[in-house]
């Protein structure tokens, strides 16, 4: 139980990192065409 409790924040942190990483890429790829148009 204690090991699982210790592992939980780590899993949540990794999940948050992946969500932020993929969200950043999605925003980047959706904004890239606009930048290409305006350049």
C-alpha positions as CSV (number, residue, x, y, z in Angstrom):
1,X,0.0,0.0,0.0
2,X,2.8,2.4,0.9
3,X,4.7,1.6,-2.3
4,X,1.6,2.2,-4.4
5,X,1.0,5.5,-2.6
6,X,4.5,6.6,-3.3
7,X,4.2,5.5,-7.0
8,X,0.9,7.4,-7.6
9,X,2.3,11.0,-7.7
10,X,5.0,9.8,-10.1
11,X,2.5,8.3,-12.5
12,X,0.3,11.5,-12.2
13,X,3.4,13.6,-13.0
14,X,4.4,11.5,-16.0
15,X,0.8,11.6,-17.3
16,X,0.7,15.4,-16.8
17,X,4.0,15.7,-18.7
18,X,2.7,13.7,-21.6
19,X,-0.6,15.6,-21.8
20,X,1.3,18.9,-21.8
21,X,3.8,17.6,-24.4
22,X,1.0,16.4,-26.8
23,X,-1.1,19.5,-26.2
24,X,1.9,21.6,-27.1
25,X,2.5,19.7,-30.3
26,X,-1.2,19.9,-31.2
27,X,-1.2,23.7,-30.7
28,X,2.1,23.9,-32.7
29,X,0.8,21.9,-35.6
30,X,-2.6,23.7,-35.7
31,X,-0.9,27.1,-35.7
32,X,1.9,26.4,-38.2
33,X,-0.3,26.8,-41.3
34,X,-1.4,30.2,-40.1
35,X,2.2,31.3,-39.7
36,X,3.0,30.0,-43.1
37,X,0.1,31.9,-44.6
38,X,1.0,35.2,-42.9
39,X,4.8,35.0,-43.7
